[in-house]
Amino acid sequence: MEQLIAFISDVGFPIVVTLYLLHRVEAKLDAVVQSIQSLPDRIREIT
């Protein structure tokens, strides 16, 4: 049991940091996808 608690405490922090960073990257990727999807309309407006 003590080994399990030690493993969770060792691995828990990196997991939390990873999930936080993935959440931030996901938000930025959503913005990139939205920008790419609106690109054809912008190109039509220019031409």
Stockholm file with secondary structure:
# STOCKHOLM 1.0

chainA/1-47         MEQLIAFISDVGFPIVVTLYLLHRVEAKLDAVVQSIQSLPDRIREIT
#=GR chainA/1-47 SS CHHHHHHHHHHHHHHHHHHHHHHHHHHHHHHHHHHHHHHHHHHHHHC
#=GC SS_cons        CHHHHHHHHHHHHHHHHHHHHHHHHHHHHHHHHHHHHHHHHHHHHHC
//
